[in-house]
Amino acid sequence: MKIKHSKYRNTGLIFELLVKQIAADTLNGGESAAISIIKEFYSGKSALAKEYKLYSLLQKAEGVSQTKAEAILSTITEVSRKLDQSILKGQKYNLISKIKESYNIEEFFSIQVKNYKPLAALYCLLEAQNNSELVDPQYLIENKVTILEYLTSNSQSEEDVKDTLIEEYSKYDKDLKLLTFKILLEKFNHKYKDLLPEQKNILKEFITSVNSRTRLRNIINEELSKIIAEVQKLSSKVKDQVVKIKLDEVSKAIVPLKKTEAISDVHLINLMQYYDLVNELKSL
């Protein structure tokens, strides 16, 4: 799924358009309704006013270091998660209704804004993390690259951005954790184009079962049992006693997960390596 940018819901963009509208109204010698709209919706402690501050933080931080840019973006996304999205949606609807009362909405949104691209990218990034559906990771990465390039004035590596997203989102549960594993899957598929069927299946299970610890633990233990049986079977066919002893040690070292044991990326990596080992043994 991809998040489409909506001018009608981009709090930061609408503020910039209102400011430009005030300038246009002033030049035309009339009173500006945009002034009262800004006072009503962009002041105080409303969810909309709080979200606008996130866009404002982005615009004020242009030309910072990479470390500071990452910290700023992390802060913005963290605060955004705490906003009540249903309330925010209602306030945005009321904001657009108020603008329609005073201006032709198509003409209003046709005004050019200098920082349109980073504002649109931030909107998409925030919408993606607050969306109940799984978003296309590549789309997420592209928007983060756009924002970081705006903040640092330097080009960004998509692979580096993937790594930071994995590190950041792996701290959270449910949808963001799910997204982390989807990004991991793409990294694996890109780096290891010739994955074994078993490796692809376990990666898929890590993605689809990430919110069900019990199911994922059972699947991992089932796979470990299969690998132990396969190693023991192959060991019985090996004539070299040194190799046989090593294989027996490997099978003993593969221990199923305990019910209280937390599941981590290490278990995924171990499984991938075990599959490679079994595949190598079969080719001997």
C-alpha atoms as one frame of an Amber mdcrd trajectory, in Angstrom:
protein
   0.000   0.000   0.000   1.159   3.538  -0.790   0.085   6.676   1.030  -1.094
   9.373  -1.376  -0.270  12.931  -0.466  -3.362  14.987   0.333  -3.072  18.774
   0.216  -6.370  18.941   2.074  -4.925  17.125   5.093  -1.375  18.444   5.168
  -1.387  20.730   8.198   2.003  22.259   7.401   1.201  22.947   3.771  -2.167
  24.536   4.583  -0.514  26.909   7.061   1.969  28.047   4.395  -0.906  28.590
   1.965  -2.829  30.622   4.543   0.212  32.855   5.121   0.540  33.437   1.381
  -3.189  34.125   1.197  -2.830  36.812   3.878  -0.128  38.489   1.781  -2.312
  38.325  -1.330  -5.351  39.722   0.489  -3.276  42.557   1.957  -1.901  43.505
  -1.466  -5.436  43.603  -2.778  -6.315  46.092  -0.039  -8.879  43.960   1.740
  -9.231  42.194   5.076  -7.932  38.660   5.185 -10.118  35.844   6.487  -6.959
  33.717   6.602  -5.828  35.604   9.717  -8.830  34.496  11.763  -8.512  30.939
  10.378  -4.911  30.708  11.574  -5.873  32.086  15.004  -8.732  29.605  15.314
  -6.970  26.444  14.173  -3.235  26.981  14.628  -3.081  28.417  18.130  -3.714
  26.825  21.505  -3.238  23.157  22.374  -5.452  21.467  19.796  -4.244  18.307
  18.041  -4.010  20.258  14.780  -1.892  22.998  16.372   0.384  20.359  17.895
   0.803  18.607  14.543   1.609  21.905  12.825   4.488  22.408  15.274   6.025
  19.194  13.876   5.971  20.624  10.352   7.315  23.914  11.702  10.184  22.084
  13.411  11.076  20.480  10.087  11.152  23.782   8.208  13.204  25.590  10.839
  15.896  22.887  10.915  17.168  23.121   7.337  20.956  22.718   6.979  21.657
  20.652  10.124  24.078  17.739  10.584  23.116  14.141   9.800  22.949  13.209
  13.476  20.733  16.164  14.324  18.521  15.509  11.293  17.954  11.922  12.427
  17.178  13.138  15.961  14.731  15.768  14.689  12.888  13.305  12.460  12.775
  10.715  15.239  11.308  13.323  17.610   8.702  14.367  15.042   7.524  10.799
  14.421   7.525  10.002  18.140   5.331  13.001  19.004   3.030  12.274  16.063
   2.262   8.805  17.438   0.902  10.399  20.599  -1.638  12.587  18.795  -5.264
  11.455  18.684  -5.720  10.732  14.983  -9.530  10.680  15.068  -9.669  14.126
  16.700  -7.020  15.397  14.294  -9.040  14.173  11.323 -12.129  16.045  12.526
 -10.192  19.269  13.071  -8.710  19.076   9.572 -12.208  18.634   8.138 -13.394
  21.740  10.011 -10.328  23.672   8.826 -11.038  22.939   5.165 -14.718  23.809
   5.660 -13.733  27.174   7.105 -11.360  27.886   4.209 -14.132  27.048   1.724
 -16.360  29.673   3.330 -13.961  32.474   2.343 -11.977  31.206  -0.646 -12.275
  29.227  -3.849 -10.668  25.978  -2.676  -9.109  25.121  -6.048  -7.529  28.550
  -6.369  -6.379  28.412  -2.750  -4.517  25.129  -3.267  -3.046  26.256  -6.582
  -0.693  28.676  -4.785   2.950  27.586  -5.069   4.836  26.757  -1.848   8.643
  26.691  -1.737   9.043  23.691   0.597   6.222  21.658  -0.935   8.324  18.499
  -1.445   9.595  18.019   2.156   6.171  19.005   3.550   4.511  16.386   1.346
   7.136  13.789   2.310   6.599  14.422   6.019   2.835  14.126   5.600   3.248
  10.741   3.874   5.714   9.527   6.510   3.436  10.466   9.413   0.370   9.011
   7.699   2.237   5.768   7.023   3.214   5.226  10.639  -0.303   6.032  11.878
  -2.033   3.852   9.283  -3.560   0.506  10.242  -2.630  -1.026   6.878   0.866
  -2.177   5.981   2.614   0.445   3.860   5.060  -0.256   1.049   8.486   0.060
   2.765  10.117   1.491  -0.360   7.630   4.351  -0.354   8.430   4.975   3.301
  12.166   4.963   2.599  11.840   7.381  -0.329   9.963   9.897   1.823  12.500
   9.673   4.631  15.311  10.187   2.108  13.547  13.338   0.844  13.225  14.728
   4.375  16.809  13.951   5.377  18.154  15.471   2.180  16.150  18.615   2.904
  17.392  18.793   6.497  21.059  18.087   5.739  21.348  19.452   2.169  23.220
  16.206   1.398  22.283  13.150  -0.655  21.198  10.077   1.323  21.821   6.360
   0.888  18.623   4.310   0.718  20.406   1.375   2.368  21.445   3.547   5.314
  17.899   4.852   5.628  16.588   1.278   5.633  18.933   0.427   8.499  17.810
   3.399  10.589  14.144   2.569   9.958  14.697  -1.034  11.038  16.491   0.116
  14.186  13.832   2.697  15.033  10.655   0.765  14.228  11.843  -2.502  15.796
  11.330  -0.818  19.196   7.583  -0.666  18.630   4.843  -3.260  18.455   2.190
  -4.261  15.962   2.123  -2.319  12.682   5.524  -0.633  12.987   7.185  -3.876
  14.081   5.496  -5.582  11.148   6.881  -2.920   8.847  10.355  -3.514  10.278
  10.281  -7.151   9.244   8.964  -6.244   5.803  11.950  -3.931   5.321  14.216
  -6.714   6.567  12.685  -9.087   4.024  13.413  -6.653   1.193  16.997  -6.255
   2.394  17.436 -10.038   2.447  15.872 -10.444  -0.981  18.097  -7.701  -2.384
  21.310  -9.017  -0.838  20.548 -12.734  -1.155  18.693 -13.163  -4.421  18.963
 -16.951  -4.333  17.344 -17.709  -0.991  16.335 -21.285  -0.345  12.574 -22.010
  -0.235  12.880 -22.756   3.498  14.587 -19.417   4.081  11.884 -17.534   2.178
   9.171 -19.321   4.153  10.679 -18.520   7.549  11.130 -14.875   6.540   7.469
 -14.789   5.569   6.509 -16.278   8.930   8.576 -13.695  10.793   6.556 -11.036
   8.972   3.064 -12.485   9.237   3.442 -13.828  12.794   5.332 -10.934  14.350
   2.289  -9.935  16.424   1.721 -13.486  17.659   4.654 -14.490  19.837   3.259
 -17.929  20.638   2.677 -18.818  16.984   6.093 -17.547  15.951   7.824 -19.442
  18.779   6.032 -22.661  17.791   7.020 -22.229  14.147  10.667 -21.590  15.064
  10.754 -24.668  17.304   9.168 -26.808  14.582  11.803 -25.650  12.115  14.596
 -26.265  14.618  13.313 -29.813  15.193  13.289 -30.432  11.435  16.827 -29.116
  11.118  18.060 -31.290  14.017  16.491 -34.377  12.423  17.999 -33.474   9.027
  21.484 -32.919  10.472  21.311 -36.230  12.354  20.153 -38.002   9.217  22.977
 -36.531   7.172  25.471 -37.272   9.951  24.628 -40.966   9.784  25.657 -40.985
   6.122  28.986 -39.224   6.620  32.027 -41.511   6.612  34.556 -38.987   7.860
  34.537 -39.390  11.665  35.770 -35.837  12.320  32.935 -34.378  10.262  30.482
 -36.747  11.923  31.543 -35.606  15.405  31.164 -31.943  14.384  27.686 -32.572
  12.971  26.639 -34.312  16.179  27.854 -31.277  18.122  25.844 -29.003  15.830
  22.642 -30.991  16.367  23.146 -30.843  20.141  23.785 -27.094  19.991  20.423
 -26.423  18.310  18.135 -25.822  21.261  14.384 -25.026  20.974  13.138 -21.729
  22.390  11.742 -21.689  25.914   8.267 -20.291  26.545   9.730 -17.345  28.420
  12.457 -16.614  25.858  12.079 -13.414  23.847  12.205 -13.784  20.066  14.758
 -11.598  18.299  16.466 -11.133  14.938  19.220 -13.475  16.184  16.835 -16.422
  15.942  16.042 -15.503  12.352  19.742 -15.255  11.467  20.488 -18.597  13.159
  17.717 -20.309  11.213  18.984 -18.861   7.939  22.459 -20.204   8.706  21.136
 -23.633   9.687  19.286 -23.870   6.380  22.497 -23.009   4.548  24.364 -25.681
   6.498  21.817 -28.382   5.681  21.824 -27.359   2.027  25.625 -27.561   1.908
  25.602 -31.007   3.517  23.089 -32.291   0.989  25.345 -31.230  -1.848  28.342
 -33.201  -0.519
